[in-house]
Amino acid sequence: MCAGQLLFKKTAVILLEFNYKLKTFVIHEFIINLIKIPYFFIAILIYASATFFWLFILQKIPLSLAYPFTAMAMVIIPILSMLLFNEKLDINYWFGACLIVLGILVISIKPS
């Protein structure tokens, strides 16, 4: 899921470059430009693969335990965006990310 989101971001950055050249937003030109970007198709393939993988996971693990781990994307994606796209993360992000990780840890602890 994280890889797909990063590839969608890369696609958006490239589309923005196309739009600067066009100076206007026209839906058919947007679609034509979109289908020219291989990152978009790779992201879709990754999302399709992730869907099948998720179905496999749900056969083995209860949804109530598996689903909270999807919140790790809220931690991982911004960190990778910082590294790959030079996005800035402030103290609020780091505090919130720690709360997410702590929450996942609490949920995953089995009572004795």
Backbone hydrogen bonds in HBPLUS format (Angstrom, degrees):
<---DONOR---> <-ACCEPTOR-->    atom                        ^
c    i                          cat <-CA-CA->   ^        H-A-AA   ^      H-
h    n   atom  resd res      DA  || num        DHA   H-A  angle D-A-AA Bond
n    s   type  num  typ     dist DA aas  dist angle  dist       angle   num
A0005-GLN N   A0001-MET O   3.02 MM   4  6.32 158.4  2.07 150.5 155.7     1
A0006-LEU N   A0002-CYS O   2.98 MM   4  6.28 159.6  2.03 153.1 158.6     2
A0007-LEU N   A0003-ALA O   2.95 MM   4  6.19 152.6  2.03 148.2 155.8     3
A0008-PHE N   A0004-GLY O   2.89 MM   4  6.17 147.1  1.99 146.0 155.7     4
A0009-LYS N   A0005-GLN O   2.93 MM   4  6.22 151.4  2.01 145.6 153.3     5
A0010-LYS N   A0006-LEU O   2.96 MM   4  6.24 156.6  2.01 144.1 150.3     6
A0011-THR N   A0007-LEU O   2.91 MM   4  6.11 153.0  1.98 142.0 149.6     7
A0012-ALA N   A0008-PHE O   2.87 MM   4  6.15 153.9  1.94 145.8 152.9     8
A0013-VAL N   A0009-LYS O   2.91 MM   4  6.23 153.1  1.98 151.9 159.0     9
A0014-ILE N   A0010-LYS O   3.06 MM   4  6.34 159.0  2.10 148.0 153.2    10
A0015-LEU N   A0011-THR O   2.84 MM   4  6.12 159.4  1.89 152.0 158.5    11
A0016-LEU N   A0012-ALA O   2.89 MM   4  6.07 150.2  1.98 144.4 152.3    12
A0017-GLU N   A0013-VAL O   3.15 MM   4  6.49 148.0  2.26 141.1 149.1    13
A0017-GLU N   A0014-ILE O   3.08 MM   3  5.09 118.2  2.48  94.6 109.6    14
A0018-PHE N   A0014-ILE O   3.03 MM   4  6.44 153.0  2.10 148.4 155.9    15
A0019-ASN N   A0015-LEU O   2.83 MM   4  6.12 157.4  1.88 151.8 158.2    16
A0020-TYR N   A0016-LEU O   2.96 MM   4  6.23 146.1  2.08 146.0 154.1    17
A0021-LYS N   A0017-GLU O   3.37 MM   4  6.67 147.2  2.49 139.5 147.1    18
A0021-LYS N   A0018-PHE O   3.06 MM   3  5.25 124.0  2.38  99.1 113.3    19
A0022-LEU N   A0018-PHE O   3.05 MM   4  6.42 144.9  2.18 143.1 153.7    20
A0023-LYS N   A0019-ASN O   2.78 MM   4  5.83 150.0  1.87 152.2 159.2    21
A0029-GLU N   A0026-VAL O   3.09 MM   3  5.44 120.4  2.47 106.8 121.4    22
A0030-PHE N   A0026-VAL O   2.88 MM   4  6.11 151.2  1.97 154.7 164.3    23
A0031-ILE N   A0027-ILE O   2.97 MM   4  6.26 159.4  2.01 152.1 156.2    24
A0032-ILE N   A0028-HIS O   3.00 MM   4  6.17 159.6  2.05 141.8 147.7    25
A0033-ASN N   A0029-GLU O   2.89 MM   4  6.03 162.1  1.92 146.3 151.3    26
A0034-LEU N   A0030-PHE O   2.84 MM   4  6.01 151.1  1.92 145.2 154.3    27
A0035-ILE N   A0031-ILE O   3.02 MM   4  6.27 159.2  2.07 153.7 156.6    28
A0036-LYS N   A0033-ASN O   3.14 MM   3  5.22 148.3  2.24 100.7 110.3    29
A0037-ILE N   A0034-LEU O   3.11 MM   3  5.53 166.4  2.13 114.8 119.1    30
A0040-PHE N   A0037-ILE O   3.21 MM   3  5.78 139.9  2.38 113.1 121.5    31
A0042-ILE N   A0038-PRO O   3.02 MM   4  6.31 158.5  2.07 155.9 162.6    32
A0043-ALA N   A0039-TYR O   2.92 MM   4  6.08 155.6  1.98 145.9 152.4    33
A0044-ILE N   A0040-PHE O   3.07 MM   4  6.38 153.9  2.14 144.4 151.2    34
A0045-LEU N   A0041-PHE O   2.98 MM   4  6.23 157.6  2.03 145.8 151.8    35
A0046-ILE N   A0042-ILE O   2.89 MM   4  6.14 155.0  1.95 149.3 156.6    36
A0047-TYR N   A0043-ALA O   2.90 MM   4  6.16 158.5  1.95 149.5 155.2    37
A0048-ALA N   A0044-ILE O   2.91 MM   4  6.16 155.4  1.97 148.1 154.9    38
A0049-SER N   A0045-LEU O   2.90 MM   4  6.13 162.2  1.93 149.2 154.1    39
A0050-ALA N   A0046-ILE O   2.79 MM   4  5.99 156.0  1.84 149.3 156.7    40
A0051-THR N   A0047-TYR O   2.97 MM   4  6.16 144.8  2.09 142.1 150.8    41
A0052-PHE N   A0048-ALA O   3.24 MM   4  6.63 156.8  2.29 149.2 153.5    42
A0053-PHE N   A0049-SER O   2.92 MM   4  6.18 158.9  1.97 151.4 158.1    43
A0054-TRP N   A0050-ALA O   2.78 MM   4  5.90 152.5  1.86 144.6 152.2    44
A0055-LEU N   A0051-THR O   3.05 MM   4  6.34 152.8  2.13 144.2 150.9    45
A0056-PHE N   A0052-PHE O   3.07 MM   4  6.38 152.0  2.15 144.2 151.6    46
A0057-ILE N   A0053-PHE O   2.90 MM   4  6.24 158.4  1.95 151.3 157.2    47
A0058-LEU N   A0054-TRP O   2.90 MM   4  6.15 159.7  1.94 152.0 157.2    48
A0059-GLN N   A0056-PHE O   3.14 MM   3  5.30 144.0  2.27 100.2 110.8    49
A0060-LYS N   A0057-ILE O   2.89 MM   3  5.32 142.7  2.03 109.9 120.9    50
A0061-ILE N   A0057-ILE O   2.89 MM   4  6.01 150.7  1.98 158.1 167.8    51
A0065-LEU N   A0062-PRO O   3.00 MM   3  5.46 146.0  2.11 110.1 119.8    52
A0066-ALA N   A0062-PRO O   2.93 MM   4  6.21 164.3  1.96 156.1 161.3    53
A0067-TYR N   A0063-LEU O   2.89 MM   4  5.55 169.0  1.90 146.8 150.6    54
A0069-PHE N   A0066-ALA O   3.08 MM   3  5.71 139.1  2.26 115.6 126.1    55
A0070-THR N   A0067-TYR O   2.87 MM   3  5.49 154.8  1.93 120.8 128.6    56
A0071-ALA N   A0068-PRO O   3.02 MM   3  5.57 152.9  2.09 111.8 119.7    57
A0072-MET N   A0069-PHE O   3.06 MM   3  5.55 158.4  2.11 109.3 116.0    58
A0073-ALA N   A0070-THR O   3.08 MM   3  5.82 161.0  2.12 116.4 121.7    59
A0074-MET N   A0071-ALA O   2.84 MM   3  5.39 142.6  1.98 112.8 122.7    60
A0075-VAL N   A0072-MET O   2.95 MM   3  5.10 147.1  2.06 102.1 112.5    61
A0076-ILE N   A0072-MET O   2.81 MM   4  6.08 169.6  1.82 162.3 164.4    62
A0077-ILE N   A0073-ALA O   2.99 MM   4  5.58 159.5  2.04 136.8 143.1    63
A0080-LEU N   A0076-ILE O   2.96 MM   4  6.24 165.6  1.98 160.9 165.0    64
A0081-SER N   A0077-ILE O   2.77 MM   4  5.95 150.9  1.86 152.2 161.8    65
A0082-MET N   A0078-PRO O   2.86 MM   4  6.06 144.6  1.99 142.9 151.7    66
A0083-LEU N   A0079-ILE O   3.11 MM   4  6.45 154.0  2.18 144.5 151.0    67
A0084-LEU N   A0080-LEU O   2.73 MM   4  5.87 163.2  1.76 155.3 160.1    68
A0085-PHE N   A0081-SER O   2.80 MM   4  5.11 150.9  1.88 128.9 138.4    69
A0087-GLU N   A0081-SER O   3.41 MM   6  5.87 175.2  2.41 122.1 122.2    70
A0093-TYR N   A0090-ASP O   3.04 MM   3  5.48 126.8  2.34 107.1 119.6    71
A0094-TRP N   A0090-ASP O   3.38 MM   4  6.85 160.3  2.43 151.1 154.9    72
A0095-PHE N   A0091-ILE O   2.96 MM   4  6.18 159.3  2.01 152.8 158.5    73
A0096-GLY N   A0092-ASN O   2.93 MM   4  6.04 166.6  1.95 148.7 152.8    74
A0097-ALA N   A0093-TYR O   2.74 MM   4  5.94 159.1  1.78 158.5 165.1    75
A0098-CYS N   A0094-TRP O   3.03 MM   4  6.16 154.9  2.10 140.8 147.0    76
A0099-LEU N   A0095-PHE O   3.08 MM   4  6.41 151.5  2.16 144.9 152.9    77
A0100-ILE N   A0096-GLY O   2.92 MM   4  6.25 152.7  2.00 149.4 156.9    78
A0101-VAL N   A0097-ALA O   2.98 MM   4  6.25 169.0  2.00 154.4 156.4    79
A0102-LEU N   A0098-CYS O   2.87 MM   4  6.01 160.8  1.91 147.1 153.3    80
A0103-GLY N   A0099-LEU O   2.81 MM   4  5.94 156.0  1.87 145.6 152.5    81
A0104-ILE N   A0100-ILE O   2.93 MM   4  6.22 156.9  1.98 153.0 158.7    82
A0105-LEU N   A0101-VAL O   2.95 MM   4  6.21 159.5  1.99 150.0 155.8    83
A0106-VAL N   A0102-LEU O   2.92 MM   4  6.19 158.9  1.97 151.2 156.8    84
A0107-ILE N   A0103-GLY O   2.96 MM   4  6.18 163.7  1.98 150.2 154.5    85
A0108-SER N   A0104-ILE O   2.92 MM   4  6.05 151.6  2.01 147.7 155.5    86
A0109-ILE N   A0106-VAL O   3.39 MM   3  5.48 149.4  2.49 100.2 108.4    87
